[in-house]
Amino acid sequence: MGPWAFFAGLLASVMGMGKWQETGSPWWLGGSIALFVIVLVSGLASLGGGKKP
């Protein structure tokens, strides 16, 4: 995962949190948390073992 994709994912999850505060819908909250977890896991995975010889 490149740095631009990482920051784009973080921005999308923060925007989803803002939408959740506007609407109060649990779907926005769940989707934002799920996206945040996916971005963190893929970012950490690319840091750890993403290098090829």
N, C-alpha and C positions, 0 to 999 in steps of 0.2 A: 504494500500500500504506500503510495507516495504521500508526501506532505500535503499536497493540495487536496487529495481525496480525504485525508484525515481531518483537515480543517473544515472542508465542506460538510463532512458528516457531523462534526460537532456543531456547526452552524445550523444545520437542518434540525438537529435534536433540540437546540435552544429555541429555534423558531416554533417547533412543535410544542414545547413547554409554554411558550407565550400564547399559542392558540388554545391550549388546554385552559389557561387562566381566563381567557376571554369567554370560552364556551362552557367550561365546566364539565365537558364530556370525558368520561373515563377512557374512551378510545384514543383520544389525543395523548393522554398521559401514558397509556400502555405502549402506544407506538413510539413515543419519544424515548421512553426508557429502553425499549427493545432496540431502537436504532443506536442509542448511546452505548449499550452493551456490545452490540455488533461492531461498532467503530473501535471501541477499546480493545476487544479481543483480537480483531484483525490487525490493529496497530501493534499490539504486543507480539502477536505471532510473526509479523514481518520484521520486528526488531530482533527476535530470538533466533529464528532459523531460516530466514528468507535469503541467505547468502549462498550462492552456488560457487563451487570451486572453479 
